[in-house]
Amino acid sequence: MASSAVASAWELGLRLRERRDQLGLSVGGAAKAVRMQQPNLSAVETGRKRITEANLLKLGKLFELTDEEVGELCALRARTEQRDWYHRYSWLFGEDFLRYLGFEHAAAGQRIYESCFVPGALQTEEYATAVMTLGSPYNRLTEVEPRVEARLARLARRARLTGDDPIRLSVLLSEAVLRQRIGGTGVMRGQLEHLAAMSQLVEIRVLPFGVGGYPALGGAFHLLAFSSAHLPELVYQETLTSTTLLERRQQVREYAVAYAESAEQALSPADSLAFIGEIAKEMK
């Protein structure tokens, strides 16, 4: 089962908050009982701050948890102390994007709608380099190389599409993604050929211009699902200057419905593969 420090901290916090709510305790009351600062406990419950083992054991006693439950929470706490690959880029990316990388690293399933770019896990090295070189007007030139390096590190996750613990990946692509010649004709043709090859492992469906409007039309988004029953789905969105993680269940449900209804209007996987092949042939 895939895991990460970020996802482990989130699960630990959710489980503590759920038990506190069941007992009818306020966050302030629980913090006072174990001699923690209220803001610190609140941050622990949202997965944004680590908790010491001593404080976790105090909460376990206060919350009347079984030895088995305390053991599970201690294992999660230990996992939050480990450093995953994305931690070395903490100087480069904002907190929300780093949290997303942690969630992505632990996800068991991912549904992606893209309107402009090929999703990261399906990019070739040449395409990824071209995308990161485009960058943002606020990126310094000295950041281009480490950003490309970070993107390629994410491409290493492609190994999870096979093996003993494969990630379930489904992708909806606007036709614009296939026609925007990122990096030039040669790079884009290679990217399309790679997409065709990856369609053997990933469900790729295309929304041609001819379908008109559909619920997901607009900005790209990622839906992340986890194998742990304690973790709900998340939505990730990215714009030119900001990144957003959505955790509220109603918001996530709306994105899930938009994805499902848009998928109904998309080409079948087989027809999408043929469509990608025809566009690749045009790029000479």
PyRosetta script that sets phi, psi and omega in degrees:
from pyrosetta import init, pose_from_sequence

init()
pose = pose_from_sequence("MASSAVASAWELGLRLRERRDQLGLSVGGAAKAVRMQQPNLSAVETGRKRITEANLLKLGKLFELTDEEVGELCALRARTEQRDWYHRYSWLFGEDFLRYLGFEHAAAGQRIYESCFVPGALQTEEYATAVMTLGSPYNRLTEVEPRVEARLARLARRARLTGDDPIRLSVLLSEAVLRQRIGGTGVMRGQLEHLAAMSQLVEIRVLPFGVGGYPALGGAFHLLAFSSAHLPELVYQETLTSTTLLERRQQVREYAVAYAESAEQALSPADSLAFIGEIAKEMK")
pose.set_psi(1, 124.0)
pose.set_omega(1, -179.8)
pose.set_phi(2, -68.5)
pose.set_psi(2, 146.5)
pose.set_omega(2, 177.8)
pose.set_phi(3, -149.9)
pose.set_psi(3, 171.6)
pose.set_omega(3, 176.5)
pose.set_phi(4, -155.1)
pose.set_psi(4, 164.0)
pose.set_omega(4, 177.9)
pose.set_phi(5, -61.6)
pose.set_psi(5, -40.7)
pose.set_omega(5, -178.3)
pose.set_phi(6, -65.4)
pose.set_psi(6, -49.2)
pose.set_omega(6, -178.8)
pose.set_phi(7, -66.2)
pose.set_psi(7, -35.6)
pose.set_omega(7, 178.6)
pose.set_phi(8, -65.7)
pose.set_psi(8, -41.9)
pose.set_omega(8, 178.0)
pose.set_phi(9, -63.9)
pose.set_psi(9, -38.4)
pose.set_omega(9, 179.7)
pose.set_phi(10, -66.1)
pose.set_psi(10, -45.9)
pose.set_omega(10, -180.0)
pose.set_phi(11, -63.4)
pose.set_psi(11, -42.6)
pose.set_omega(11, 178.4)
pose.set_phi(12, -58.2)
pose.set_psi(12, -47.2)
pose.set_omega(12, -179.8)
pose.set_phi(13, -64.5)
pose.set_psi(13, -42.0)
pose.set_omega(13, 179.2)
pose.set_phi(14, -62.5)
pose.set_psi(14, -40.9)
pose.set_omega(14, -178.4)
pose.set_phi(15, -69.2)
pose.set_psi(15, -36.9)
pose.set_omega(15, 176.5)
pose.set_phi(16, -66.8)
pose.set_psi(16, -44.2)
pose.set_omega(16, -179.4)
pose.set_phi(17, -65.1)
pose.set_psi(17, -41.0)
pose.set_omega(17, 179.3)
pose.set_phi(18, -60.7)
pose.set_psi(18, -43.2)
pose.set_omega(18, -179.9)
pose.set_phi(19, -68.9)
pose.set_psi(19, -38.6)
pose.set_omega(19, 177.8)
pose.set_phi(20, -61.3)
pose.set_psi(20, -43.2)
pose.set_omega(20, 178.8)
pose.set_phi(21, -63.1)
pose.set_psi(21, -39.6)
pose.set_omega(21, 179.8)
pose.set_phi(22, -61.3)
pose.set_psi(22, -33.7)
pose.set_omega(22, -179.2)
pose.set_phi(23, -86.1)
pose.set_psi(23, -5.1)
pose.set_omega(23, 179.4)
pose.set_phi(24, 72.8)
pose.set_psi(24, 26.6)
pose.set_omega(24, 179.3)
pose.set_phi(25, -94.6)
pose.set_psi(25, 141.0)
pose.set_omega(25, 173.0)
pose.set_phi(26, -80.0)
pose.set_psi(26, 157.8)
pose.set_omega(26, 178.6)
pose.set_phi(27, -63.6)
pose.set_psi(27, -35.0)
pose.set_omega(27, 177.9)
pose.set_phi(28, -66.5)
pose.set_psi(28, -42.6)
pose.set_omega(28, -179.9)
pose.set_phi(29, -65.2)
pose.set_psi(29, -41.4)
pose.set_omega(29, 179.7)
pose.set_phi(30, -66.6)
pose.set_psi(30, -41.8)
pose.set_omega(30, 180.0)
pose.set_phi(31, -62.3)
pose.set_psi(31, -42.9)
pose.set_omega(31, -179.5)
pose.set_phi(32, -64.2)
pose.set_psi(32, -38.5)
pose.set_omega(32, -177.1)
pose.set_phi(33, -64.7)
pose.set_psi(33, -31.4)
pose.set_omega(33, -178.7)
pose.set_phi(34, -107.8)
pose.set_psi(34, 9.9)
pose.set_omega(34, 177.1)
pose.set_phi(35, 61.1)
pose.set_psi(35, 45.6)
pose.set_omega(35, 171.4)
pose.set_phi(36, -109.7)
pose.set_psi(36, 158.1)
pose.set_omega(36, 171.9)
pose.set_phi(37, -76.5)
pose.set_psi(37, 137.3)
pose.set_omega(37, -178.3)
pose.set_phi(38, -56.1)
pose.set_psi(38, -45.9)
pose.set_omega(38, 178.9)
pose.set_phi(39, -59.3)
pose.set_psi(39, -34.5)
pose.set_omega(39, 179.8)
pose.set_phi(40, -67.1)
pose.set_psi(40, -43.8)
pose.set_omega(40, 178.4)
pose.set_phi(41, -66.0)
pose.set_psi(41, -39.5)
pose.set_omega(41, 177.2)
pose.set_phi(42, -59.7)
pose.set_psi(42, -42.1)
pose.set_omega(42, 179.7)
pose.set_phi(43, -67.5)
pose.set_psi(43, -34.9)
pose.set_omega(43, 175.9)
pose.set_phi(44, -64.0)
pose.set_psi(44, -42.8)
pose.set_omega(44, -177.3)
pose.set_phi(45, -66.3)
pose.set_psi(45, -25.0)
pose.set_omega(45, 177.3)
pose.set_phi(46, -94.2)
pose.set_psi(46, 2.1)
pose.set_omega(46, 177.9)
pose.set_phi(47, 79.3)
pose.set_psi(47, 12.5)
pose.set_omega(47, -175.9)
pose.set_phi(48, -99.8)
pose.set_psi(48, -1.4)
pose.set_omega(48, 179.0)
pose.set_phi(49, -144.4)
pose.set_psi(49, 140.9)
pose.set_omega(49, 178.1)
pose.set_phi(50, -78.0)
pose.set_psi(50, 158.0)
pose.set_omega(50, 177.3)
pose.set_phi(51, -120.1)
pose.set_psi(51, 144.0)
pose.set_omega(51, 177.6)
pose.set_phi(52, -73.6)
pose.set_psi(52, 157.5)
pose.set_omega(52, 179.0)
pose.set_phi(53, -63.6)
pose.set_psi(53, -37.9)
pose.set_omega(53, -179.5)
pose.set_phi(54, -61.4)
pose.set_psi(54, -45.8)
pose.set_omega(54, 179.6)
pose.set_phi(55, -68.0)
pose.set_psi(55, -34.7)
pose.set_omega(55, 178.2)
pose.set_phi(56, -65.0)
pose.set_psi(56, -40.9)
pose.set_omega(56, 178.7)
pose.set_phi(57, -65.6)
pose.set_psi(57, -37.7)
pose.set_omega(57, 176.4)
pose.set_phi(58, -62.3)
pose.set_psi(58, -43.8)
pose.set_omega(58, 178.6)
pose.set_phi(59, -65.2)
pose.set_psi(59, -38.0)
pose.set_omega(59, 178.1)
pose.set_phi(60, -59.4)
pose.set_psi(60, -40.4)
pose.set_omega(60, 178.1)
pose.set_phi(61, -70.0)
pose.set_psi(61, -44.4)
pose.set_omega(61, 179.4)
pose.set_phi(62, -61.2)
pose.set_psi(62, -39.1)
pose.set_omega(62, -176.5)
pose.set_phi(63, -86.3)
pose.set_psi(63, 2.5)
pose.set_omega(63, 176.8)
pose.set_phi(64, 58.1)
pose.set_psi(64, 43.2)
pose.set_omega(64, 179.4)
pose.set_phi(65, -80.5)
pose.set_psi(65, 150.6)
pose.set_omega(65, 176.8)
pose.set_phi(66, -74.2)
pose.set_psi(66, 164.7)
pose.set_omega(66, 177.8)
pose.set_phi(67, -60.0)
pose.set_psi(67, -36.7)
pose.set_omega(67, 179.3)
pose.set_phi(68, -65.5)
pose.set_psi(68, -43.3)
pose.set_omega(68, 179.4)
pose.set_phi(69, -64.9)
pose.set_psi(69, -42.0)
pose.set_omega(69, 178.2)
pose.set_phi(70, -62.7)
pose.set_psi(70, -40.2)
pose.set_omega(70, 178.2)
pose.set_phi(71, -61.2)
pose.set_psi(71, -41.1)
pose.set_omega(71, 178.5)
pose.set_phi(72, -64.2)
pose.set_psi(72, -42.3)
pose.set_omega(72, -179.7)
pose.set_phi(73, -68.5)
pose.set_psi(73, -36.4)
pose.set_omega(73, 177.6)
pose.set_phi(74, -65.9)
pose.set_psi(74, -36.4)
pose.set_omega(74, 177.1)
pose.set_phi(75, -65.4)
pose.set_psi(75, -40.3)
pose.set_omega(75, 176.2)
pose.set_phi(76, -63.2)
pose.set_psi(76, -43.2)
pose.set_omega(76, -179.6)
pose.set_phi(77, -60.9)
pose.set_psi(77, -41.6)
pose.set_omega(77, 179.0)
pose.set_phi(78, -62.7)
pose.set_psi(78, -37.4)
pose.set_omega(78, 179.5)
pose.set_phi(79, -66.8)
pose.set_psi(79, -29.8)
pose.set_omega(79, 179.9)
pose.set_phi(80, -68.1)
pose.set_psi(80, -19.1)
pose.set_omega(80, -179.1)
pose.set_phi(81, -82.2)
pose.set_psi(81, -14.9)
pose.set_omega(81, -177.8)
pose.set_phi(82, -79.8)
pose.set_psi(82, 152.0)
pose.set_omega(82, -179.7)
pose.set_phi(83, -103.6)
pose.set_psi(83, 121.8)
pose.set_omega(83, 176.9)
pose.set_phi(84, -92.4)
pose.set_psi(84, 175.1)
pose.set_omega(84, -172.6)
pose.set_phi(85, -58.9)
pose.set_psi(85, -34.1)
pose.set_omega(85, -173.9)
pose.set_phi(86, -74.8)
pose.set_psi(86, -15.2)
pose.set_omega(86, -178.6)
pose.set_phi(87, -63.3)
pose.set_psi(87, -28.5)
pose.set_omega(87, -177.6)
pose.set_phi(88, -73.0)
pose.set_psi(88, -6.1)
pose.set_omega(88, 177.4)
pose.set_phi(89, -107.7)
pose.set_psi(89, 20.3)
pose.set_omega(89, -177.7)
pose.set_phi(90, -64.4)
pose.set_psi(90, -23.7)
pose.set_omega(90, 178.3)
pose.set_phi(91, -77.8)
pose.set_psi(91, -15.3)
pose.set_omega(91, -171.6)
pose.set_phi(92, -100.6)
pose.set_psi(92, -34.6)
pose.set_omega(92, -173.6)
pose.set_phi(93, -114.9)
pose.set_psi(93, 156.2)
pose.set_omega(93, 177.0)
pose.set_phi(94, -73.2)
pose.set_psi(94, 167.5)
pose.set_omega(94, -175.1)
pose.set_phi(95, -60.5)
pose.set_psi(95, -44.3)
pose.set_omega(95, -177.1)
pose.set_phi(96, -63.7)
pose.set_psi(96, -39.4)
pose.set_omega(96, -179.6)
pose.set_phi(97, -69.8)
pose.set_psi(97, -37.9)
pose.set_omega(97, 176.6)
pose.set_phi(98, -63.2)
pose.set_psi(98, -40.5)
pose.set_omega(98, 176.6)
pose.set_phi(99, -62.8)
pose.set_psi(99, -39.9)
pose.set_omega(99, 177.5)
pose.set_phi(100, -60.7)
pose.set_psi(100, -44.4)
pose.set_omega(100, 179.2)
pose.set_phi(101, -58.8)
pose.set_psi(101, -38.1)
pose.set_omega(101, 177.3)
pose.set_phi(102, -66.0)
pose.set_psi(102, -42.5)
pose.set_omega(102, 178.1)
pose.set_phi(103, -66.5)
pose.set_psi(103, -42.3)
pose.set_omega(103, 179.2)
pose.set_phi(104, -60.3)
pose.set_psi(104, -40.2)
pose.set_omega(104, -178.8)
pose.set_phi(105, -61.7)
pose.set_psi(105, -32.3)
pose.set_omega(105, -175.8)
pose.set_phi(106, -97.5)
pose.set_psi(106, -7.8)
pose.set_omega(106, -172.7)
pose.set_phi(107, -64.5)
pose.set_psi(107, 142.2)
pose.set_omega(107, 174.5)
pose.set_phi(108, -94.0)
pose.set_psi(108, -24.2)
pose.set_omega(108, 179.6)
pose.set_phi(109, -145.6)
pose.set_psi(109, 148.4)
pose.set_omega(109, -178.9)
pose.set_phi(110, -146.8)
pose.set_psi(110, 128.2)
pose.set_omega(110, 174.3)
pose.set_phi(111, -116.3)
pose.set_psi(111, 127.2)
pose.set_omega(111, -172.8)
pose.set_phi(112, -125.3)
pose.set_psi(112, 131.6)
pose.set_omega(112, 167.2)
pose.set_phi(113, -112.3)
pose.set_psi(113, 126.4)
pose.set_omega(113, 179.5)
pose.set_phi(114, -126.5)
pose.set_psi(114, 134.9)
pose.set_omega(114, -179.7)
pose.set_phi(115, -109.9)
pose.set_psi(115, -13.0)
pose.set_omega(115, -175.8)
pose.set_phi(116, -128.1)
pose.set_psi(116, -44.3)
pose.set_omega(116, -172.3)
pose.set_phi(117, -120.4)
pose.set_psi(117, 153.1)
pose.set_omega(117, 170.2)
pose.set_phi(118, -66.1)
pose.set_psi(118, 134.6)
pose.set_omega(118, 179.3)
pose.set_phi(119, -56.2)
pose.set_psi(119, 147.1)
pose.set_omega(119, -173.9)
pose.set_phi(120, -53.1)
pose.set_psi(120, -43.1)
pose.set_omega(120, -176.1)
pose.set_phi(121, -67.4)
pose.set_psi(121, -14.3)
pose.set_omega(121, -177.7)
pose.set_phi(122, -110.6)
pose.set_psi(122, 7.5)
pose.set_omega(122, -177.8)
pose.set_phi(123, -82.6)
pose.set_psi(123, 147.2)
pose.set_omega(123, 167.8)
pose.set_phi(124, -79.6)
pose.set_psi(124, 164.3)
pose.set_omega(124, 179.0)
pose.set_phi(125, -62.5)
pose.set_psi(125, -39.2)
pose.set_omega(125, -178.8)
pose.set_phi(126, -66.6)
pose.set_psi(126, -41.5)
pose.set_omega(126, 178.8)
pose.set_phi(127, -66.9)
pose.set_psi(127, -43.4)
pose.set_omega(127, 180.0)
pose.set_phi(128, -60.8)
pose.set_psi(128, -42.0)
pose.set_omega(128, 179.1)
pose.set_phi(129, -63.1)
pose.set_psi(129, -41.6)
pose.set_omega(129, 179.4)
pose.set_phi(130, -63.9)
pose.set_psi(130, -41.8)
pose.set_omega(130, 179.9)
pose.set_phi(131, -63.2)
pose.set_psi(131, -47.6)
pose.set_omega(131, -176.7)
pose.set_phi(132, -71.4)
pose.set_psi(132, -25.8)
pose.set_omega(132, 176.2)
pose.set_phi(133, -71.0)
pose.set_psi(133, -32.2)
pose.set_omega(133, 175.0)
pose.set_phi(134, -60.0)
pose.set_psi(134, -52.3)
pose.set_omega(134, 173.7)
pose.set_phi(135, 55.2)
pose.set_psi(135, -159.0)
pose.set_omega(135, 179.7)
pose.set_phi(136, -112.4)
pose.set_psi(136, 152.2)
pose.set_omega(136, 177.5)
pose.set_phi(137, -61.7)
pose.set_psi(137, -13.8)
pose.set_omega(137, -179.2)
pose.set_phi(138, -97.2)
pose.set_psi(138, -4.5)
pose.set_omega(138, 177.5)
pose.set_phi(139, -77.4)
pose.set_psi(139, 132.8)
pose.set_omega(139, 175.2)
pose.set_phi(140, -76.7)
pose.set_psi(140, 150.8)
pose.set_omega(140, -179.7)
pose.set_phi(141, -58.5)
pose.set_psi(141, -33.0)
pose.set_omega(141, -179.3)
pose.set_phi(142, -68.3)
pose.set_psi(142, -13.6)
pose.set_omega(142, -179.0)
pose.set_phi(143, -90.1)
pose.set_psi(143, -12.1)
pose.set_omega(143, -175.0)
pose.set_phi(144, -60.9)
pose.set_psi(144, -48.4)
pose.set_omega(144, -177.1)
pose.set_phi(145, -61.9)
pose.set_psi(145, -49.5)
pose.set_omega(145, 178.2)
pose.set_phi(146, -65.4)
pose.set_psi(146, -30.1)
pose.set_omega(146, 177.0)
pose.set_phi(147, -67.4)
pose.set_psi(147, -40.2)
pose.set_omega(147, 175.9)
pose.set_phi(148, -63.8)
pose.set_psi(148, -42.6)
pose.set_omega(148, 178.3)
pose.set_phi(149, -59.0)
pose.set_psi(149, -43.5)
pose.set_omega(149, 179.4)
pose.set_phi(150, -64.8)
pose.set_psi(150, -40.4)
pose.set_omega(150, 178.6)
pose.set_phi(151, -62.8)
pose.set_psi(151, -41.1)
pose.set_omega(151, 179.9)
pose.set_phi(152, -68.6)
pose.set_psi(152, -31.2)
pose.set_omega(152, 174.9)
pose.set_phi(153, -63.4)
pose.set_psi(153, -37.6)
pose.set_omega(153, 176.6)
pose.set_phi(154, -66.3)
pose.set_psi(154, -33.4)
pose.set_omega(154, 179.4)
pose.set_phi(155, -64.4)
pose.set_psi(155, -24.6)
pose.set_omega(155, 178.5)
pose.set_phi(156, -63.0)
pose.set_psi(156, -21.5)
pose.set_omega(156, 178.1)
pose.set_phi(157, -66.4)
pose.set_psi(157, -9.9)
pose.set_omega(157, 178.9)
pose.set_phi(158, -57.0)
pose.set_psi(158, -26.2)
pose.set_omega(158, 178.9)
pose.set_phi(159, -60.7)
pose.set_psi(159, -24.5)
pose.set_omega(159, -178.8)
pose.set_phi(160, -75.5)
pose.set_psi(160, -6.0)
pose.set_omega(160, 176.0)
pose.set_phi(161, -74.3)
pose.set_psi(161, -13.3)
pose.set_omega(161, 175.8)
pose.set_phi(162, -130.9)
pose.set_psi(162, -175.6)
pose.set_omega(162, 175.9)
pose.set_phi(163, 94.3)
pose.set_psi(163, -165.6)
pose.set_omega(163, -174.4)
pose.set_phi(164, -76.7)
pose.set_psi(164, -24.3)
pose.set_omega(164, -176.7)
pose.set_phi(165, -130.6)
pose.set_psi(165, 64.2)
pose.set_omega(165, -174.7)
pose.set_phi(166, -71.5)
pose.set_psi(166, 145.4)
pose.set_omega(166, 174.5)
pose.set_phi(167, -83.9)
pose.set_psi(167, 140.3)
pose.set_omega(167, 177.5)
pose.set_phi(168, -88.7)
pose.set_psi(168, 111.3)
pose.set_omega(168, -174.9)
pose.set_phi(169, -119.2)
pose.set_psi(169, 125.0)
pose.set_omega(169, 175.4)
pose.set_phi(170, -126.1)
pose.set_psi(170, 139.1)
pose.set_omega(170, -173.0)
pose.set_phi(171, -133.7)
pose.set_psi(171, 132.9)
pose.set_omega(171, 169.9)
pose.set_phi(172, -109.9)
pose.set_psi(172, 126.8)
pose.set_omega(172, -178.0)
pose.set_phi(173, -121.7)
pose.set_psi(173, 129.7)
pose.set_omega(173, 169.1)
pose.set_phi(174, -67.7)
pose.set_psi(174, 149.5)
pose.set_omega(174, 176.7)
pose.set_phi(175, -56.3)
pose.set_psi(175, -28.7)
pose.set_omega(175, 179.9)
pose.set_phi(176, -59.6)
pose.set_psi(176, -33.5)
pose.set_omega(176, 179.0)
pose.set_phi(177, -59.8)
pose.set_psi(177, -37.3)
pose.set_omega(177, -175.6)
pose.set_phi(178, -80.0)
pose.set_psi(178, -23.6)
pose.set_omega(178, -174.4)
pose.set_phi(179, -99.9)
pose.set_psi(179, -19.6)
pose.set_omega(179, 178.9)
pose.set_phi(180, -71.6)
pose.set_psi(180, 113.9)
pose.set_omega(180, -170.7)
pose.set_phi(181, -84.5)
pose.set_psi(181, 71.8)
pose.set_omega(181, 178.0)
pose.set_phi(182, -64.4)
pose.set_psi(182, 124.8)
pose.set_omega(182, 178.6)
pose.set_phi(183, 80.8)
pose.set_psi(183, -1.0)
pose.set_omega(183, -179.3)
pose.set_phi(184, 101.9)
pose.set_psi(184, 172.4)
pose.set_omega(184, -174.1)
pose.set_phi(185, -62.2)
pose.set_psi(185, -43.6)
pose.set_omega(185, -177.2)
pose.set_phi(186, -64.5)
pose.set_psi(186, -45.5)
pose.set_omega(186, 179.5)
pose.set_phi(187, -62.4)
pose.set_psi(187, -42.5)
pose.set_omega(187, -176.0)
pose.set_phi(188, -69.8)
pose.set_psi(188, -37.6)
pose.set_omega(188, 177.9)
pose.set_phi(189, -63.8)
pose.set_psi(189, -42.7)
pose.set_omega(189, 177.0)
pose.set_phi(190, -60.8)
pose.set_psi(190, -37.1)
pose.set_omega(190, 179.0)
pose.set_phi(191, -66.5)
pose.set_psi(191, -41.7)
pose.set_omega(191, 179.3)
pose.set_phi(192, -66.1)
pose.set_psi(192, -38.5)
pose.set_omega(192, 177.7)
pose.set_phi(193, -65.4)
pose.set_psi(193, -36.7)
pose.set_omega(193, 177.4)
pose.set_phi(194, -67.5)
pose.set_psi(194, -39.9)
pose.set_omega(194, 176.2)
pose.set_phi(195, -58.1)
pose.set_psi(195, -43.4)
pose.set_omega(195, 179.8)
pose.set_phi(196, -60.9)
pose.set_psi(196, -41.5)
pose.set_omega(196, 179.2)
pose.set_phi(197, -67.0)
pose.set_psi(197, -40.0)
pose.set_omega(197, -178.1)
pose.set_phi(198, -70.7)
pose.set_psi(198, -16.3)
pose.set_omega(198, -179.6)
pose.set_phi(199, -65.0)
pose.set_psi(199, -11.9)
pose.set_omega(199, 175.6)
pose.set_phi(200, -74.9)
pose.set_psi(200, -21.2)
pose.set_omega(200, -177.7)
pose.set_phi(201, -110.3)
pose.set_psi(201, -24.8)
pose.set_omega(201, -172.2)
pose.set_phi(202, -124.7)
pose.set_psi(202, 142.4)
pose.set_omega(202, 173.3)
pose.set_phi(203, -78.8)
pose.set_psi(203, 112.1)
pose.set_omega(203, 179.7)
pose.set_phi(204, -116.3)
pose.set_psi(204, 123.5)
pose.set_omega(204, 179.1)
pose.set_phi(205, -129.2)
pose.set_psi(205, 138.4)
pose.set_omega(205, -175.0)
pose.set_phi(206, -106.4)
pose.set_psi(206, 139.9)
pose.set_omega(206, 173.2)
pose.set_phi(207, -106.3)
pose.set_psi(207, 97.5)
pose.set_omega(207, -179.2)
pose.set_phi(208, -66.3)
pose.set_psi(208, 157.9)
pose.set_omega(208, 177.7)
pose.set_phi(209, -56.1)
pose.set_psi(209, -31.6)
pose.set_omega(209, -175.5)
pose.set_phi(210, -66.8)
pose.set_psi(210, -14.3)
pose.set_omega(210, -179.0)
pose.set_phi(211, -76.6)
pose.set_psi(211, -11.3)
pose.set_omega(211, -179.3)
pose.set_phi(212, 77.1)
pose.set_psi(212, -142.3)
pose.set_omega(212, -178.8)
pose.set_phi(213, -81.5)
pose.set_psi(213, 156.3)
pose.set_omega(213, 176.4)
pose.set_phi(214, -154.5)
pose.set_psi(214, 158.6)
pose.set_omega(214, -170.6)
pose.set_phi(215, -57.2)
pose.set_psi(215, -33.5)
pose.set_omega(215, -176.3)
pose.set_phi(216, -84.2)
pose.set_psi(216, -5.7)
pose.set_omega(216, -175.2)
pose.set_phi(217, -55.9)
pose.set_psi(217, 128.3)
pose.set_omega(217, -177.5)
pose.set_phi(218, 134.5)
pose.set_psi(218, -138.6)
pose.set_omega(218, -178.0)
pose.set_phi(219, -71.5)
pose.set_psi(219, 151.0)
pose.set_omega(219, 179.3)
pose.set_phi(220, -70.0)
pose.set_psi(220, 156.1)
pose.set_omega(220, 174.5)
pose.set_phi(221, -154.5)
pose.set_psi(221, 155.6)
pose.set_omega(221, 178.5)
pose.set_phi(222, -121.4)
pose.set_psi(222, 133.1)
pose.set_omega(222, 173.3)
pose.set_phi(223, -106.7)
pose.set_psi(223, 121.6)
pose.set_omega(223, -178.5)
pose.set_phi(224, -110.4)
pose.set_psi(224, 132.7)
pose.set_omega(224, 176.8)
pose.set_phi(225, -121.9)
pose.set_psi(225, 151.0)
pose.set_omega(225, -174.2)
pose.set_phi(226, -125.0)
pose.set_psi(226, 154.7)
pose.set_omega(226, -178.3)
pose.set_phi(227, -75.3)
pose.set_psi(227, -26.4)
pose.set_omega(227, 179.5)
pose.set_phi(228, -70.3)
pose.set_psi(228, 132.1)
pose.set_omega(228, 178.7)
pose.set_phi(229, -66.9)
pose.set_psi(229, -15.1)
pose.set_omega(229, -178.1)
pose.set_phi(230, -86.5)
pose.set_psi(230, -10.2)
pose.set_omega(230, -176.4)
pose.set_phi(231, -108.3)
pose.set_psi(231, 121.2)
pose.set_omega(231, 176.3)
pose.set_phi(232, -79.4)
pose.set_psi(232, 173.6)
pose.set_omega(232, 176.6)
pose.set_phi(233, -71.9)
pose.set_psi(233, 156.6)
pose.set_omega(233, 177.5)
pose.set_phi(234, -126.6)
pose.set_psi(234, 156.9)
pose.set_omega(234, 171.5)
pose.set_phi(235, -119.8)
pose.set_psi(235, 135.7)
pose.set_omega(235, 176.2)
pose.set_phi(236, -120.2)
pose.set_psi(236, 134.8)
pose.set_omega(236, 176.0)
pose.set_phi(237, -131.3)
pose.set_psi(237, 149.2)
pose.set_omega(237, -179.5)
pose.set_phi(238, -138.4)
pose.set_psi(238, 134.1)
pose.set_omega(238, 174.4)
pose.set_phi(239, -118.8)
pose.set_psi(239, -173.5)
pose.set_omega(239, -178.0)
pose.set_phi(240, -58.8)
pose.set_psi(240, -38.4)
pose.set_omega(240, -172.6)
pose.set_phi(241, -122.4)
pose.set_psi(241, 3.5)
pose.set_omega(241, -176.8)
pose.set_phi(242, -150.9)
pose.set_psi(242, 159.0)
pose.set_omega(242, 174.2)
pose.set_phi(243, -129.0)
pose.set_psi(243, 147.7)
pose.set_omega(243, -176.2)
pose.set_phi(244, -138.7)
pose.set_psi(244, 133.5)
pose.set_omega(244, 171.8)
pose.set_phi(245, -109.5)
pose.set_psi(245, 124.3)
pose.set_omega(245, 179.8)
pose.set_phi(246, -105.7)
pose.set_psi(246, 125.2)
pose.set_omega(246, -177.8)
pose.set_phi(247, -115.1)
pose.set_psi(247, -17.9)
pose.set_omega(247, -177.4)
pose.set_phi(248, -63.9)
pose.set_psi(248, 129.8)
pose.set_omega(248, -172.0)
pose.set_phi(249, -59.7)
pose.set_psi(249, -38.4)
pose.set_omega(249, -179.3)
pose.set_phi(250, -65.1)
pose.set_psi(250, -42.3)
pose.set_omega(250, 178.1)
pose.set_phi(251, -63.5)
pose.set_psi(251, -45.3)
pose.set_omega(251, -179.8)
pose.set_phi(252, -61.6)
pose.set_psi(252, -40.0)
pose.set_omega(252, 179.8)
pose.set_phi(253, -62.4)
pose.set_psi(253, -38.6)
pose.set_omega(253, 179.8)
pose.set_phi(254, -64.7)
pose.set_psi(254, -39.3)
pose.set_omega(254, 177.1)
pose.set_phi(255, -68.3)
pose.set_psi(255, -38.0)
pose.set_omega(255, 179.0)
pose.set_phi(256, -63.4)
pose.set_psi(256, -40.8)
pose.set_omega(256, 177.9)
pose.set_phi(257, -66.5)
pose.set_psi(257, -42.1)
pose.set_omega(257, 178.6)
pose.set_phi(258, -60.6)
pose.set_psi(258, -40.2)
pose.set_omega(258, 178.9)
pose.set_phi(259, -65.3)
pose.set_psi(259, -47.8)
pose.set_omega(259, -177.0)
pose.set_phi(260, -61.9)
pose.set_psi(260, -44.1)
pose.set_omega(260, -178.7)
pose.set_phi(261, -69.9)
pose.set_psi(261, -34.1)
pose.set_omega(261, 177.1)
pose.set_phi(262, -68.9)
pose.set_psi(262, -37.1)
pose.set_omega(262, 179.1)
pose.set_phi(263, -61.5)
pose.set_psi(263, -32.0)
pose.set_omega(263, 179.0)
pose.set_phi(264, -65.9)
pose.set_psi(264, -26.8)
pose.set_omega(264, 180.0)
pose.set_phi(265, -90.6)
pose.set_psi(265, -11.0)
pose.set_omega(265, -176.2)
pose.set_phi(266, -78.7)
pose.set_psi(266, 163.8)
pose.set_omega(266, 173.4)
pose.set_phi(267, -65.8)
pose.set_psi(267, 155.4)
pose.set_omega(267, 175.1)
pose.set_phi(268, -66.3)
pose.set_psi(268, 162.2)
pose.set_omega(268, 177.5)
pose.set_phi(269, -55.3)
pose.set_psi(269, -41.0)
pose.set_omega(269, 179.9)
pose.set_phi(270, -66.3)
pose.set_psi(270, -45.3)
pose.set_omega(270, 179.4)
pose.set_phi(271, -68.1)
pose.set_psi(271, -32.8)
pose.set_omega(271, 177.2)
pose.set_phi(272, -65.4)
pose.set_psi(272, -40.6)
pose.set_omega(272, 177.8)
pose.set_phi(273, -61.3)
pose.set_psi(273, -43.7)
pose.set_omega(273, 178.4)
pose.set_phi(274, -64.7)
pose.set_psi(274, -39.5)
pose.set_omega(274, 179.9)
pose.set_phi(275, -63.1)
pose.set_psi(275, -45.0)
pose.set_omega(275, 177.7)
pose.set_phi(276, -60.7)
pose.set_psi(276, -41.0)
pose.set_omega(276, 179.0)
pose.set_phi(277, -63.0)
pose.set_psi(277, -38.0)
pose.set_omega(277, -180.0)
pose.set_phi(278, -67.2)
pose.set_psi(278, -40.6)
pose.set_omega(278, 179.2)
pose.set_phi(279, -67.0)
pose.set_psi(279, -37.9)
pose.set_omega(279, 178.3)
pose.set_phi(280, -61.8)
pose.set_psi(280, -38.0)
pose.set_omega(280, -179.7)
pose.set_phi(281, -65.6)
pose.set_psi(281, -28.5)
pose.set_omega(281, -179.7)
pose.set_phi(282, -71.2)
pose.set_psi(282, -20.0)
pose.set_omega(282, -173.5)
pose.set_phi(283, -93.5)
pose.set_psi(283, 85.3)
pose.set_omega(283, -178.9)
pose.set_phi(284, -117.3)
pose.dump_pdb("model.pdb")
